[in-house]
Amino acid sequence: MATKRSSAEKRHRQSEERRIRNKAVKSAVRTSAKKFLVLARKKEVDEAGLALKDMIKKIDTAAQKGIIKKNTAARKKSRMQRFFNSLKAVQ
C-alpha cells in the first residue's frame, strides 16, 4: 500500500507541474495572438507582421511540445496569415 501511495503522489506532483507549464505556454500563445489582432485592426501592418512572426513561433513551439495538436496549430497559423494577407492587400 505504501509504495502505491507514494507513486500516486509522485504522479500527481508531476501532472500538476506539467499542467502549470502547459497552461503558461497556452496563455503565451493566446496573448501573442491577441497582440497580433490588436495591431492588425489598428492597420499597423509592419508591427502586425512582426507580431505574426512571434505568434507563429509560439504556436510551433507549443505544437512541437505536444501542448496543442499539429492540425490545431496549422489551422491557427493559416487563419492569422490569411487575415494578415488581406490586410496587406487592402493597403
HUJO-V815028 format. One record per helix or strand of 3 or more residues. SS is the DSSP state (H for helix, E for strand). FROM is the first residue (numbers start at 1). LEN is the number of residues. If there is no record, write none. Layout:
# HUJO-V815028
SS_FROM_LEN + SS_FROM_LEN
This chain:
# HUJO-V815028
H_2_40 + H_45_21 + H_70_21
